[in-house]
Amino acid sequence: MFGGWVSSRWLNEAGRAQFLATEEAQRAVTQALGEVSTSLVAIQKLAAEEAQLARAVSATREAVRLANLRYESGFSAYFEVLDAQQQLLVAETSLGVVPT
């Protein structure tokens, strides 16, 4: 007489537990995907910043080369070479590429 009621109640509780577990798993997956998305955006921003710093290093290397040429030609003082080298050091340090 009570067998059907007990079995039906057990199935309802089991179904509810499965539903709750599924919802929890979906929340975990959604959170994980959000974290991955955030990380990918951060990586893209860092890559863009690194590219910008690399361009700055390249430009300041050219400035050092030109400052040396002007000095060697007698068109400028040596402090301009030193200033360009200092700017290059700052740019390379920002990029993390300090030559030894």
N, C-alpha and C positions, 0 to 999 in steps of 0.2 A: 504494500500500500504506500509506504514512504519511499520506496526505491526510486520511482520516477521523479519525485520532488527533489530528493537528494542528488540524483544524477543531473537533473536540470540545473540545480543551483551550483553544483560543482562546475559544470560547463560554462555557466554565466561568469563565475569568478575566474575561471581559466581564460575565457575570452577577454575579460576585462584586464587581466594581468598581461596578456599578450598585446592588447591594444596599448596599454601604458608603456610597455617595453618598446613597442614600435615607435610611439611618439618620442620617447627618450632617445632612441637611436637616431631618429630623424633630426632632433634638435642638435645632437652631437655632430652629425654629419654637416648640418648647416653651419654650425659654429666653426668646424674645422675648415670648411670651404671659405668662410669669411676670413679666417686667419691666413690661409694660403693666399687669398686675393690681396690682403693687406701687405703681406710679405713681398709679393710680386711687384706691387706698386712701389714699395720701398726700394727694391732692387733696381727697378727702372729709373727711379730718381737718382740713385747713387751712380748708376752708369752714365746718366746725362751729366751729372756733376763732374765725374771723372773725365769725361770727354772735354768738358769746358776747361778744366784745369790743364789737361794735356795741350789744348790749343794755346792756353796762356803760356805754358812752358815753351812751346815752339816759337811763339811770338817774341818772348823775352830772349831766347837764344839768338834769334835774328837781330834783336836790338843790341846784344853784346857784340855780335859779329860786325855790325855797322859802326858801333862805337869804337871798336878796335881799328877799323879801316879809317875812320875820321881822325883818330889819334895818330895813327901811323902816317897819315897824309899831312899831318900838321894842322888840321882844321879844327881840332878841339883839344881840350885839356884832358889829362889822364883821369881826373875825378869823374868825368862822364863815363869812362870805361868802368871805373869802380862802382858807380851808381847802377849801371846796367847789370853788372855782375851781382850786386846785392839784390836787385829785383829778381834776377834769375834764381838766386838761392831761395828767396821767399817763395817763388812759384814752384820750384822743385820740391821744397819742403812741404808745401801744401798738397802737392800731388803724391808725395812720399817716394820720390825718385831722386835721392841725393847721390850724385856720383862720388865715388871714393877715389 
